[in-house]
Amino acid sequence: MFDNPNLNDRRATSATDAKKVFSPQNDLHPTNEYLTDTSKDGGDYCLIRCTMPAGLVVPMHSHADRETFYVLSGKLDALREDRWEKLGPGDVFDVRDGTRHAWRNSSQEAASIICVTTTKVARFLQDISISAADTSSEAHAERFLRLVHAYGYWLASPEENAAVGLDVSWSGHRD
């Protein structure tokens, strides 16, 4: 039995423990708070609170893992294959296995979402996290691309991102 029955007070991390995630935008990074553990079972699920600052773009990508997102606050645009959807608080965005998807926060305020995904995706997000001491964006991009390939994920090229309205540069690297 739980010592504290109020689940809102039970957090695996705090805002100060949030991890900045690599982004092709050197000045903008999503941050993730892991609300559940990331077990060794890659098929298990994980719950993550993600904060996306104004102006942030998460380029088009896909993976074999399903993700379901619930918007807590703010406004976001979410891409599923070739169609953008406008999302706000209370909206759900479900991404089936292998679906190409992307995010952009074109509003003036940060947005916060809850992501339910596999622990494999959660471990990838932890692996691509950066610290304040990290300085070389070129080294980050190289490491990020190595991890994308190691996990078997797909990234859109700059041209594929441009075709759906996203301006993304991977520091000269191509998928």
C-alpha positions in Angstrom: 0.0 0.0 0.0 1.2 3.5 -0.8 2.2 5.8 2.1 0.8 8.7 0.2 -2.6 8.0 -1.5 -2.5 11.3 -3.5 -0.9 10.2 -6.8 -0.4 13.9 -7.8 2.2 14.2 -5.0 4.0 11.0 -6.2 6.7 12.0 -8.7 9.7 10.0 -9.9 11.5 13.3 -10.7 11.1 17.0 -10.0 11.3 19.9 -12.4 14.9 20.4 -11.2 15.6 16.8 -12.3 14.2 17.4 -15.8 16.5 16.4 -18.6 17.1 18.6 -21.7 16.8 16.6 -24.9 19.0 17.1 -27.9 17.4 19.3 -30.6 18.7 20.5 -33.9 17.8 24.0 -32.6 20.8 24.9 -30.6 18.9 27.4 -28.4 15.7 25.4 -27.9 15.4 22.1 -26.2 12.4 20.0 -24.9 12.8 18.9 -21.3 11.5 15.6 -20.0 10.6 14.5 -16.5 10.3 10.7 -16.1 7.3 10.0 -14.0 7.8 6.2 -14.0 10.9 4.1 -14.0 12.4 2.8 -17.3 12.6 -0.9 -16.7 14.9 -3.2 -18.7 11.8 -4.6 -20.5 11.8 -2.6 -23.7 8.1 -3.4 -24.3 7.0 -2.0 -20.9 5.6 1.5 -20.8 6.9 4.7 -19.4 5.2 8.0 -18.5 7.0 11.2 -19.3 6.0 14.9 -18.8 7.5 16.8 -21.7 7.8 20.6 -21.9 8.2 22.2 -25.3 9.3 25.9 -25.3 7.8 28.4 -27.7 9.3 28.0 -31.2 10.5 24.4 -30.7 10.5 21.9 -33.6 10.7 18.2 -33.2 11.6 17.0 -36.7 9.7 14.3 -38.5 10.7 10.8 -37.4 9.3 7.3 -36.8 10.0 4.2 -34.7 8.3 0.9 -34.2 7.0 1.9 -30.8 3.5 3.4 -30.1 3.2 6.7 -28.3 0.2 8.5 -26.9 0.4 12.1 -26.0 -2.0 14.1 -23.8 -1.7 17.9 -23.9 -1.7 19.5 -20.4 -1.1 23.1 -21.3 -0.3 25.3 -24.3 -0.9 24.9 -28.0 1.0 22.6 -30.3 0.9 21.5 -33.9 1.4 17.7 -34.4 2.1 16.1 -37.7 0.9 12.6 -38.5 2.3 11.4 -41.9 1.5 14.5 -44.0 -1.3 16.2 -42.1 -0.9 18.8 -39.3 -3.3 18.8 -36.4 -3.8 21.7 -33.9 -3.8 20.5 -30.3 -4.6 22.2 -27.0 -5.2 21.2 -23.4 -7.2 18.0 -23.1 -6.4 16.8 -26.6 -4.9 13.4 -27.3 -2.5 12.5 -30.1 -2.0 8.8 -30.7 0.9 7.7 -32.9 0.8 4.0 -34.0 3.9 2.0 -34.6 5.9 3.2 -37.6 3.9 6.4 -38.2 5.9 9.4 -39.3 5.3 12.3 -36.9 6.7 15.6 -35.8 5.9 18.5 -33.4 6.1 22.3 -33.5 5.2 24.9 -30.9 4.4 27.9 -33.0 2.8 29.7 -30.1 4.3 32.3 -27.8 4.2 30.1 -24.7 5.7 26.8 -23.6 3.5 23.7 -23.9 3.4 20.7 -21.6 2.3 17.2 -22.6 2.2 13.7 -21.0 3.7 11.0 -23.2 3.0 7.3 -22.7 5.5 5.3 -24.6 7.7 2.2 -24.3 10.7 2.1 -22.1 12.8 1.6 -25.2 11.8 5.1 -26.4 12.2 6.5 -22.9 15.8 5.1 -22.7 16.5 6.6 -26.1 15.3 10.0 -24.9 17.5 9.7 -21.8 20.4 8.7 -24.0 20.0 11.8 -26.2 19.7 14.1 -23.2 22.3 16.8 -22.7 23.8 18.6 -19.7 24.4 22.3 -19.2 28.1 21.5 -19.4 27.8 20.1 -22.9 29.2 22.6 -25.4 29.7 21.2 -28.9 26.5 21.1 -30.9 28.4 19.3 -33.7 29.3 16.5 -31.2 25.7 16.4 -30.0 24.4 16.0 -33.5 26.9 13.2 -34.3 26.1 11.4 -31.1 22.4 11.8 -31.7 22.6 10.4 -35.2 24.6 7.4 -34.0 22.0 6.7 -31.4 19.1 7.0 -33.9 20.7 4.4 -36.0 21.6 2.2 -33.1 18.0 2.1 -31.9 16.7 1.5 -35.5 14.7 4.7 -35.7 14.1 6.8 -38.9 14.7 10.5 -39.3 13.5 12.7 -42.2 16.1 14.5 -44.2 16.2 18.3 -44.2 14.3 18.2 -47.6 11.6 15.8 -46.2 11.1 18.1 -43.2 11.0 21.2 -45.5 8.2 19.4 -47.5 6.0 19.4 -44.4 6.9 23.0 -43.4 9.8 22.3 -41.0 13.2 24.1 -41.3 15.6 21.5 -39.8 19.4 21.2 -40.1 21.3 18.3 -38.6 24.6 20.3 -38.8 25.2 19.1 -42.3 24.5 15.4 -41.5 22.1 13.4 -43.5 20.2 10.2 -42.6 
